[in-house]
Amino acid sequence: MARYNHAFTIAFSAVSSDAKGEDLDPGALKAALQARIAELDREDTWIEAVGPPFDSYLEPEEPS
């Protein structure tokens, strides 16, 4: 059976003290993304927020 891999984009925002966001570290980005995920769960707006995939490809078949 054919299987497809789909790539999606999800937007989120993070607040920082630097105009270019150069003070955002991985922990701050992770916290902002987790907050966005929680919001999408609460509001059940995953489909609207993510939209269609921007790229898809056929997954190679696994050898039997």
mmCIF file of the N, C-alpha and C atoms, coordinates in Angstrom:
data_MODEL
# 
_entry.id   MODEL 
# 
loop_
_atom_site.group_PDB 
_atom_site.id 
_atom_site.type_symbol 
_atom_site.label_atom_id 
_atom_site.label_alt_id 
_atom_site.label_comp_id 
_atom_site.label_asym_id 
_atom_site.label_entity_id 
_atom_site.label_seq_id 
_atom_site.pdbx_PDB_ins_code 
_atom_site.Cartn_x 
_atom_site.Cartn_y 
_atom_site.Cartn_z 
_atom_site.occupancy 
_atom_site.B_iso_or_equiv 
_atom_site.pdbx_formal_charge 
_atom_site.auth_seq_id 
_atom_site.auth_comp_id 
_atom_site.auth_asym_id 
_atom_site.auth_atom_id 
_atom_site.pdbx_PDB_model_num 
ATOM 1   N N  . MET A 1 1  ? 0.855  -1.177 0.000  1.00 0.00 ? 1  MET A N  1 
ATOM 2   C CA . MET A 1 1  ? 0.000  0.000  0.000  1.00 0.00 ? 1  MET A CA 1 
ATOM 3   C C  . MET A 1 1  ? 0.900  1.238  0.000  1.00 0.00 ? 1  MET A C  1 
ATOM 4   N N  . ALA A 1 2  ? 0.603  2.168  -0.860 1.00 0.00 ? 2  ALA A N  1 
ATOM 5   C CA . ALA A 1 2  ? 1.389  3.399  -0.940 1.00 0.00 ? 2  ALA A CA 1 
ATOM 6   C C  . ALA A 1 2  ? 1.196  4.244  0.319  1.00 0.00 ? 2  ALA A C  1 
ATOM 7   N N  . ARG A 1 3  ? 2.302  4.835  0.763  1.00 0.00 ? 3  ARG A N  1 
ATOM 8   C CA . ARG A 1 3  ? 2.257  5.748  1.917  1.00 0.00 ? 3  ARG A CA 1 
ATOM 9   C C  . ARG A 1 3  ? 2.977  7.024  1.515  1.00 0.00 ? 3  ARG A C  1 
ATOM 10  N N  . TYR A 1 4  ? 2.460  8.161  2.002  1.00 0.00 ? 4  TYR A N  1 
ATOM 11  C CA . TYR A 1 4  ? 2.986  9.458  1.622  1.00 0.00 ? 4  TYR A CA 1 
ATOM 12  C C  . TYR A 1 4  ? 3.459  10.237 2.839  1.00 0.00 ? 4  TYR A C  1 
ATOM 13  N N  . ASN A 1 5  ? 4.535  10.970 2.678  1.00 0.00 ? 5  ASN A N  1 
ATOM 14  C CA . ASN A 1 5  ? 5.075  11.825 3.728  1.00 0.00 ? 5  ASN A CA 1 
ATOM 15  C C  . ASN A 1 5  ? 4.714  13.263 3.357  1.00 0.00 ? 5  ASN A C  1 
ATOM 16  N N  . HIS A 1 6  ? 4.088  13.979 4.287  1.00 0.00 ? 6  HIS A N  1 
ATOM 17  C CA . HIS A 1 6  ? 3.617  15.346 4.029  1.00 0.00 ? 6  HIS A CA 1 
ATOM 18  C C  . HIS A 1 6  ? 4.322  16.334 4.968  1.00 0.00 ? 6  HIS A C  1 
ATOM 19  N N  . ALA A 1 7  ? 4.780  17.442 4.420  1.00 0.00 ? 7  ALA A N  1 
ATOM 20  C CA . ALA A 1 7  ? 5.420  18.490 5.212  1.00 0.00 ? 7  ALA A CA 1 
ATOM 21  C C  . ALA A 1 7  ? 4.433  19.644 5.406  1.00 0.00 ? 7  ALA A C  1 
ATOM 22  N N  . PHE A 1 8  ? 4.336  20.126 6.640  1.00 0.00 ? 8  PHE A N  1 
ATOM 23  C CA . PHE A 1 8  ? 3.414  21.206 6.996  1.00 0.00 ? 8  PHE A CA 1 
ATOM 24  C C  . PHE A 1 8  ? 4.179  22.356 7.637  1.00 0.00 ? 8  PHE A C  1 
ATOM 25  N N  . THR A 1 9  ? 3.562  23.510 7.640  1.00 0.00 ? 9  THR A N  1 
ATOM 26  C CA . THR A 1 9  ? 4.103  24.677 8.326  1.00 0.00 ? 9  THR A CA 1 
ATOM 27  C C  . THR A 1 9  ? 3.131  25.070 9.427  1.00 0.00 ? 9  THR A C  1 
ATOM 28  N N  . ILE A 1 10 ? 3.666  25.417 10.585 1.00 0.00 ? 10 ILE A N  1 
ATOM 29  C CA . ILE A 1 10 ? 2.840  25.929 11.672 1.00 0.00 ? 10 ILE A CA 1 
ATOM 30  C C  . ILE A 1 10 ? 3.501  27.201 12.194 1.00 0.00 ? 10 ILE A C  1 
ATOM 31  N N  . ALA A 1 11 ? 2.720  28.256 12.322 1.00 0.00 ? 11 ALA A N  1 
ATOM 32  C CA . ALA A 1 11 ? 3.239  29.531 12.800 1.00 0.00 ? 11 ALA A CA 1 
ATOM 33  C C  . ALA A 1 11 ? 3.042  29.646 14.305 1.00 0.00 ? 11 ALA A C  1 
ATOM 34  N N  . PHE A 1 12 ? 4.011  30.282 14.950 1.00 0.00 ? 12 PHE A N  1 
ATOM 35  C CA . PHE A 1 12 ? 3.882  30.603 16.367 1.00 0.00 ? 12 PHE A CA 1 
ATOM 36  C C  . PHE A 1 12 ? 4.693  31.861 16.621 1.00 0.00 ? 12 PHE A C  1 
ATOM 37  N N  . SER A 1 13 ? 4.437  32.502 17.741 1.00 0.00 ? 13 SER A N  1 
ATOM 38  C CA . SER A 1 13 ? 5.164  33.730 18.062 1.00 0.00 ? 13 SER A CA 1 
ATOM 39  C C  . SER A 1 13 ? 5.822  33.599 19.424 1.00 0.00 ? 13 SER A C  1 
ATOM 40  N N  . ALA A 1 14 ? 6.870  34.395 19.606 1.00 0.00 ? 14 ALA A N  1 
ATOM 41  C CA . ALA A 1 14 ? 7.593  34.428 20.885 1.00 0.00 ? 14 ALA A CA 1 
ATOM 42  C C  . ALA A 1 14 ? 7.946  35.879 21.178 1.00 0.00 ? 14 ALA A C  1 
ATOM 43  N N  . VAL A 1 15 ? 7.852  36.266 22.420 1.00 0.00 ? 15 VAL A N  1 
ATOM 44  C CA . VAL A 1 15 ? 8.150  37.635 22.844 1.00 0.00 ? 15 VAL A CA 1 
ATOM 45  C C  . VAL A 1 15 ? 9.578  37.688 23.369 1.00 0.00 ? 15 VAL A C  1 
ATOM 46  N N  . SER A 1 16 ? 10.302 38.737 22.964 1.00 0.00 ? 16 SER A N  1 
ATOM 47  C CA . SER A 1 16 ? 11.666 38.900 23.454 1.00 0.00 ? 16 SER A CA 1 
ATOM 48  C C  . SER A 1 16 ? 11.971 40.375 23.671 1.00 0.00 ? 16 SER A C  1 
ATOM 49  N N  . SER A 1 17 ? 13.154 40.655 24.185 1.00 0.00 ? 17 SER A N  1 
ATOM 50  C CA . SER A 1 17 ? 13.583 42.028 24.435 1.00 0.00 ? 17 SER A CA 1 
ATOM 51  C C  . SER A 1 17 ? 14.439 42.579 23.295 1.00 0.00 ? 17 SER A C  1 
ATOM 52  N N  . ASP A 1 18 ? 14.718 41.772 22.303 1.00 0.00 ? 18 ASP A N  1 
ATOM 53  C CA . ASP A 1 18 ? 15.569 42.178 21.189 1.00 0.00 ? 18 ASP A CA 1 
ATOM 54  C C  . ASP A 1 18 ? 14.708 42.376 19.941 1.00 0.00 ? 18 ASP A C  1 
ATOM 55  N N  . ALA A 1 19 ? 14.930 43.485 19.220 1.00 0.00 ? 19 ALA A N  1 
ATOM 56  C CA . ALA A 1 19 ? 14.119 43.814 18.051 1.00 0.00 ? 19 ALA A CA 1 
ATOM 57  C C  . ALA A 1 19 ? 14.179 42.727 16.973 1.00 0.00 ? 19 ALA A C  1 
ATOM 58  N N  . LYS A 1 20 ? 15.273 42.007 16.881 1.00 0.00 ? 20 LYS A N  1 
ATOM 59  C CA . LYS A 1 20 ? 15.420 40.945 15.872 1.00 0.00 ? 20 LYS A CA 1 
ATOM 60  C C  . LYS A 1 20 ? 15.236 39.553 16.455 1.00 0.00 ? 20 LYS A C  1 
ATOM 61  N N  . GLY A 1 21 ? 14.901 39.456 17.731 1.00 0.00 ? 21 GLY A N  1 
ATOM 62  C CA . GLY A 1 21 ? 14.686 38.162 18.369 1.00 0.00 ? 21 GLY A CA 1 
ATOM 63  C C  . GLY A 1 21 ? 15.961 37.383 18.612 1.00 0.00 ? 21 GLY A C  1 
ATOM 64  N N  . GLU A 1 22 ? 17.091 38.066 18.574 1.00 0.00 ? 22 GLU A N  1 
ATOM 65  C CA . GLU A 1 22 ? 18.376 37.371 18.736 1.00 0.00 ? 22 GLU A CA 1 
ATOM 66  C C  . GLU A 1 22 ? 18.625 36.871 20.160 1.00 0.00 ? 22 GLU A C  1 
ATOM 67  N N  . ASP A 1 23 ? 17.786 37.290 21.093 1.00 0.00 ? 23 ASP A N  1 
ATOM 68  C CA . ASP A 1 23 ? 17.937 36.816 22.473 1.00 0.00 ? 23 ASP A CA 1 
ATOM 69  C C  . ASP A 1 23 ? 17.082 35.579 22.759 1.00 0.00 ? 23 ASP A C  1 
ATOM 70  N N  . LEU A 1 24 ? 16.390 35.070 21.751 1.00 0.00 ? 24 LEU A N  1 
ATOM 71  C CA . LEU A 1 24 ? 15.569 33.867 21.950 1.00 0.00 ? 24 LEU A CA 1 
ATOM 72  C C  . LEU A 1 24 ? 16.460 32.635 21.882 1.00 0.00 ? 24 LEU A C  1 
ATOM 73  N N  . ASP A 1 25 ? 16.426 31.860 22.943 1.00 0.00 ? 25 ASP A N  1 
ATOM 74  C CA . ASP A 1 25 ? 17.205 30.621 22.975 1.00 0.00 ? 25 ASP A CA 1 
ATOM 75  C C  . ASP A 1 25 ? 16.277 29.442 22.691 1.00 0.00 ? 25 ASP A C  1 
ATOM 76  N N  . PRO A 1 26 ? 16.832 28.256 22.527 1.00 0.00 ? 26 PRO A N  1 
ATOM 77  C CA . PRO A 1 26 ? 15.990 27.088 22.234 1.00 0.00 ? 26 PRO A CA 1 
ATOM 78  C C  . PRO A 1 26 ? 14.870 26.873 23.264 1.00 0.00 ? 26 PRO A C  1 
ATOM 79  N N  . GLY A 1 27 ? 15.149 27.129 24.531 1.00 0.00 ? 27 GLY A N  1 
ATOM 80  C CA . GLY A 1 27 ? 14.123 26.942 25.563 1.00 0.00 ? 27 GLY A CA 1 
ATOM 81  C C  . GLY A 1 27 ? 12.948 27.884 25.382 1.00 0.00 ? 27 GLY A C  1 
ATOM 82  N N  . ALA A 1 28 ? 13.233 29.141 25.023 1.00 0.00 ? 28 ALA A N  1 
ATOM 83  C CA . ALA A 1 28 ? 12.164 30.117 24.805 1.00 0.00 ? 28 ALA A CA 1 
ATOM 84  C C  . ALA A 1 28 ? 11.342 29.748 23.575 1.00 0.00 ? 28 ALA A C  1 
ATOM 85  N N  . LEU A 1 29 ? 12.014 29.300 22.518 1.00 0.00 ? 29 LEU A N  1 
ATOM 86  C CA . LEU A 1 29 ? 11.293 28.879 21.315 1.00 0.00 ? 29 LEU A CA 1 
ATOM 87  C C  . LEU A 1 29 ? 10.428 27.655 21.585 1.00 0.00 ? 29 LEU A C  1 
ATOM 88  N N  . LYS A 1 30 ? 10.971 26.712 22.341 1.00 0.00 ? 30 LYS A N  1 
ATOM 89  C CA . LYS A 1 30 ? 10.206 25.507 22.677 1.00 0.00 ? 30 LYS A CA 1 
ATOM 90  C C  . LYS A 1 30 ? 8.979  25.865 23.501 1.00 0.00 ? 30 LYS A C  1 
ATOM 91  N N  . ALA A 1 31 ? 9.134  26.752 24.479 1.00 0.00 ? 31 ALA A N  1 
ATOM 92  C CA . ALA A 1 31 ? 8.005  27.166 25.319 1.00 0.00 ? 31 ALA A CA 1 
ATOM 93  C C  . ALA A 1 31 ? 6.934  27.860 24.483 1.00 0.00 ? 31 ALA A C  1 
ATOM 94  N N  . ALA A 1 32 ? 7.357  28.712 23.549 1.00 0.00 ? 32 ALA A N  1 
ATOM 95  C CA . ALA A 1 32 ? 6.396  29.410 22.688 1.00 0.00 ? 32 ALA A CA 1 
ATOM 96  C C  . ALA A 1 32 ? 5.657  28.420 21.794 1.00 0.00 ? 32 ALA A C  1 
ATOM 97  N N  . LEU A 1 33 ? 6.371  27.456 21.248 1.00 0.00 ? 33 LEU A N  1 
ATOM 98  C CA . LEU A 1 33 ? 5.733  26.456 20.395 1.00 0.00 ? 33 LEU A CA 1 
ATOM 99  C C  . LEU A 1 33 ? 4.781  25.577 21.203 1.00 0.00 ? 33 LEU A C  1 
ATOM 100 N N  . GLN A 1 34 ? 5.175  25.209 22.413 1.00 0.00 ? 34 GLN A N  1 
ATOM 101 C CA . GLN A 1 34 ? 4.286  24.404 23.261 1.00 0.00 ? 34 GLN A CA 1 
ATOM 102 C C  . GLN A 1 34 ? 3.024  25.184 23.618 1.00 0.00 ? 34 GLN A C  1 
ATOM 103 N N  . ALA A 1 35 ? 3.159  26.494 23.847 1.00 0.00 ? 35 ALA A N  1 
ATOM 104 C CA . ALA A 1 35 ? 1.981  27.326 24.131 1.00 0.00 ? 35 ALA A CA 1 
ATOM 105 C C  . ALA A 1 35 ? 1.062  27.365 22.914 1.00 0.00 ? 35 ALA A C  1 
ATOM 106 N N  . ARG A 1 36 ? 1.645  27.436 21.722 1.00 0.00 ? 36 ARG A N  1 
ATOM 107 C CA . ARG A 1 36 ? 0.845  27.440 20.492 1.00 0.00 ? 36 ARG A CA 1 
ATOM 108 C C  . ARG A 1 36 ? 0.117  26.111 20.320 1.00 0.00 ? 36 ARG A C  1 
ATOM 109 N N  . ILE A 1 37 ? 0.791  25.020 20.596 1.00 0.00 ? 37 ILE A N  1 
ATOM 110 C CA . ILE A 1 37 ? 0.167  23.701 20.511 1.00 0.00 ? 37 ILE A CA 1 
ATOM 111 C C  . ILE A 1 37 ? -1.005 23.603 21.484 1.00 0.00 ? 37 ILE A C  1 
ATOM 112 N N  . ALA A 1 38 ? -0.810 24.080 22.700 1.00 0.00 ? 38 ALA A N  1 
ATOM 113 C CA . ALA A 1 38 ? -1.884 24.054 23.701 1.00 0.00 ? 38 ALA A CA 1 
ATOM 114 C C  . ALA A 1 38 ? -3.077 24.889 23.231 1.00 0.00 ? 38 ALA A C  1 
ATOM 115 N N  . GLU A 1 39 ? -2.804 26.042 22.625 1.00 0.00 ? 39 GLU A N  1 
ATOM 116 C CA . GLU A 1 39 ? -3.876 26.896 22.102 1.00 0.00 ? 39 GLU A CA 1 
ATOM 117 C C  . GLU A 1 39 ? -4.651 26.176 21.001 1.00 0.00 ? 39 GLU A C  1 
ATOM 118 N N  . LEU A 1 40 ? -3.947 25.524 20.082 1.00 0.00 ? 40 LEU A N  1 
ATOM 119 C CA . LEU A 1 40 ? -4.616 24.797 19.004 1.00 0.00 ? 40 LEU A CA 1 
ATOM 120 C C  . LEU A 1 40 ? -5.465 23.651 19.547 1.00 0.00 ? 40 LEU A C  1 
ATOM 121 N N  . ASP A 1 41 ? -4.973 22.994 20.590 1.00 0.00 ? 41 ASP A N  1 
ATOM 122 C CA . ASP A 1 41 ? -5.751 21.928 21.226 1.00 0.00 ? 41 ASP A CA 1 
ATOM 123 C C  . ASP A 1 41 ? -7.008 22.497 21.885 1.00 0.00 ? 41 ASP A C  1 
ATOM 124 N N  . ARG A 1 42 ? -6.842 23.595 22.641 1.00 0.00 ? 42 ARG A N  1 
ATOM 125 C CA . ARG A 1 42 ? -7.973 24.214 23.341 1.00 0.00 ? 42 ARG A CA 1 
ATOM 126 C C  . ARG A 1 42 ? -9.051 24.661 22.368 1.00 0.00 ? 42 ARG A C  1 
ATOM 127 N N  . GLU A 1 43 ? -8.626 25.306 21.297 1.00 0.00 ? 43 GLU A N  1 
ATOM 128 C CA . GLU A 1 43 ? -9.576 25.888 20.350 1.00 0.00 ? 43 GLU A CA 1 
ATOM 129 C C  . GLU A 1 43 ? -9.950 24.937 19.214 1.00 0.00 ? 43 GLU A C  1 
ATOM 130 N N  . ASP A 1 44 ? -9.303 23.781 19.165 1.00 0.00 ? 44 ASP A N  1 
ATOM 131 C CA . ASP A 1 44 ? -9.539 22.781 18.121 1.00 0.00 ? 44 ASP A CA 1 
ATOM 132 C C  . ASP A 1 44 ? -9.460 23.421 16.734 1.00 0.00 ? 44 ASP A C  1 
ATOM 133 N N  . THR A 1 45 ? -8.337 24.117 16.484 1.00 0.00 ? 45 THR A N  1 
ATOM 134 C CA . THR A 1 45 ? -8.166 24.838 15.222 1.00 0.00 ? 45 THR A CA 1 
ATOM 135 C C  . THR A 1 45 ? -6.947 24.349 14.439 1.00 0.00 ? 45 THR A C  1 
ATOM 136 N N  . TRP A 1 46 ? -6.597 23.101 14.608 1.00 0.00 ? 46 TRP A N  1 
ATOM 137 C CA . TRP A 1 46 ? -5.429 22.548 13.922 1.00 0.00 ? 46 TRP A CA 1 
ATOM 138 C C  . TRP A 1 46 ? -5.531 22.665 12.406 1.00 0.00 ? 46 TRP A C  1 
ATOM 139 N N  . ILE A 1 47 ? -6.650 22.264 11.835 1.00 0.00 ? 47 ILE A N  1 
ATOM 140 C CA . ILE A 1 47 ? -6.792 22.252 10.380 1.00 0.00 ? 47 ILE A CA 1 
ATOM 141 C C  . ILE A 1 47 ? -6.671 23.667 9.817  1.00 0.00 ? 47 ILE A C  1 
ATOM 142 N N  . GLU A 1 48 ? -7.347 24.625 10.446 1.00 0.00 ? 48 GLU A N  1 
ATOM 143 C CA . GLU A 1 48 ? -7.280 26.007 9.970  1.00 0.00 ? 48 GLU A CA 1 
ATOM 144 C C  . GLU A 1 48 ? -5.874 26.581 10.121 1.00 0.00 ? 48 GLU A C  1 
ATOM 145 N N  . ALA A 1 49 ? -5.199 26.252 11.201 1.00 0.00 ? 49 ALA A N  1 
ATOM 146 C CA . ALA A 1 49 ? -3.876 26.817 11.477 1.00 0.00 ? 49 ALA A CA 1 
ATOM 147 C C  . ALA A 1 49 ? -2.793 26.224 10.584 1.00 0.00 ? 49 ALA A C  1 
ATOM 148 N N  . VAL A 1 50 ? -2.893 24.961 10.285 1.00 0.00 ? 50 VAL A N  1 
ATOM 149 C CA . VAL A 1 50 ? -1.836 24.279 9.545  1.00 0.00 ? 50 VAL A CA 1 
ATOM 150 C C  . VAL A 1 50 ? -2.072 24.340 8.041  1.00 0.00 ? 50 VAL A C  1 
ATOM 151 N N  . GLY A 1 51 ? -3.305 24.159 7.606  1.00 0.00 ? 51 GLY A N  1 
ATOM 152 C CA . GLY A 1 51 ? -3.594 24.187 6.179  1.00 0.00 ? 51 GLY A CA 1 
ATOM 153 C C  . GLY A 1 51 ? -3.051 22.953 5.466  1.00 0.00 ? 51 GLY A C  1 
ATOM 154 N N  . PRO A 1 52 ? -3.029 23.021 4.136  1.00 0.00 ? 52 PRO A N  1 
ATOM 155 C CA . PRO A 1 52 ? -2.570 21.859 3.368  1.00 0.00 ? 52 PRO A CA 1 
ATOM 156 C C  . PRO A 1 52 ? -1.049 21.705 3.433  1.00 0.00 ? 52 PRO A C  1 
ATOM 157 N N  . PRO A 1 53 ? -0.548 20.525 3.125  1.00 0.00 ? 53 PRO A N  1 
ATOM 158 C CA . PRO A 1 53 ? 0.905  20.349 3.109  1.00 0.00 ? 53 PRO A CA 1 
ATOM 159 C C  . PRO A 1 53 ? 1.546  21.199 2.013  1.00 0.00 ? 53 PRO A C  1 
ATOM 160 N N  . PHE A 1 54 ? 2.775  21.657 2.272  1.00 0.00 ? 54 PHE A N  1 
ATOM 161 C CA . PHE A 1 54 ? 3.483  22.421 1.245  1.00 0.00 ? 54 PHE A CA 1 
ATOM 162 C C  . PHE A 1 54 ? 4.365  21.517 0.394  1.00 0.00 ? 54 PHE A C  1 
ATOM 163 N N  . ASP A 1 55 ? 4.535  20.274 0.825  1.00 0.00 ? 55 ASP A N  1 
ATOM 164 C CA . ASP A 1 55 ? 5.311  19.321 0.046  1.00 0.00 ? 55 ASP A CA 1 
ATOM 165 C C  . ASP A 1 55 ? 4.890  17.921 0.458  1.00 0.00 ? 55 ASP A C  1 
ATOM 166 N N  . SER A 1 56 ? 4.875  17.012 -0.490 1.00 0.00 ? 56 SER A N  1 
ATOM 167 C CA . SER A 1 56 ? 4.530  15.613 -0.213 1.00 0.00 ? 56 SER A CA 1 
ATOM 168 C C  . SER A 1 56 ? 5.371  14.722 -1.120 1.00 0.00 ? 56 SER A C  1 
ATOM 169 N N  . TYR A 1 57 ? 5.683  13.553 -0.616 1.00 0.00 ? 57 TYR A N  1 
ATOM 170 C CA . TYR A 1 57 ? 6.375  12.582 -1.464 1.00 0.00 ? 57 TYR A CA 1 
ATOM 171 C C  . TYR A 1 57 ? 5.996  11.178 -1.059 1.00 0.00 ? 57 TYR A C  1 
ATOM 172 N N  . LEU A 1 58 ? 6.151  10.280 -2.010 1.00 0.00 ? 58 LEU A N  1 
ATOM 173 C CA . LEU A 1 58 ? 5.868  8.879  -1.791 1.00 0.00 ? 58 LEU A CA 1 
ATOM 174 C C  . LEU A 1 58 ? 6.956  8.276  -0.922 1.00 0.00 ? 58 LEU A C  1 
ATOM 175 N N  . GLU A 1 59 ? 6.577  7.650  0.168  1.00 0.00 ? 59 GLU A N  1 
ATOM 176 C CA . GLU A 1 59 ? 7.540  6.981  1.035  1.00 0.00 ? 59 GLU A CA 1 
ATOM 177 C C  . GLU A 1 59 ? 8.057  5.736  0.339  1.00 0.00 ? 59 GLU A C  1 
ATOM 178 N N  . PRO A 1 60 ? 9.367  5.484  0.420  1.00 0.00 ? 60 PRO A N  1 
ATOM 179 C CA . PRO A 1 60 ? 9.870  4.240  -0.163 1.00 0.00 ? 60 PRO A CA 1 
ATOM 180 C C  . PRO A 1 60 ? 9.273  3.034  0.565  1.00 0.00 ? 60 PRO A C  1 
ATOM 181 N N  . GLU A 1 61 ? 9.041  2.004  -0.183 1.00 0.00 ? 61 GLU A N  1 
ATOM 182 C CA . GLU A 1 61 ? 8.510  0.787  0.427  1.00 0.00 ? 61 GLU A CA 1 
ATOM 183 C C  . GLU A 1 61 ? 9.588  0.109  1.254  1.00 0.00 ? 61 GLU A C  1 
ATOM 184 N N  . GLU A 1 62 ? 9.182  -0.406 2.411  1.00 0.00 ? 62 GLU A N  1 
ATOM 185 C CA . GLU A 1 62 ? 10.123 -1.128 3.256  1.00 0.00 ? 62 GLU A CA 1 
ATOM 186 C C  . GLU A 1 62 ? 10.313 -2.523 2.714  1.00 0.00 ? 62 GLU A C  1 
ATOM 187 N N  . PRO A 1 63 ? 11.551 -2.988 2.696  1.00 0.00 ? 63 PRO A N  1 
ATOM 188 C CA . PRO A 1 63 ? 11.781 -4.349 2.190  1.00 0.00 ? 63 PRO A CA 1 
ATOM 189 C C  . PRO A 1 63 ? 11.075 -5.388 3.068  1.00 0.00 ? 63 PRO A C  1 
ATOM 190 N N  . SER A 1 64 ? 10.574 -6.421 2.449  1.00 0.00 ? 64 SER A N  1 
ATOM 191 C CA . SER A 1 64 ? 9.878  -7.467 3.210  1.00 0.00 ? 64 SER A CA 1 
ATOM 192 C C  . SER A 1 64 ? 10.830 -8.531 3.679  1.00 0.00 ? 64 SER A C  1 
# 
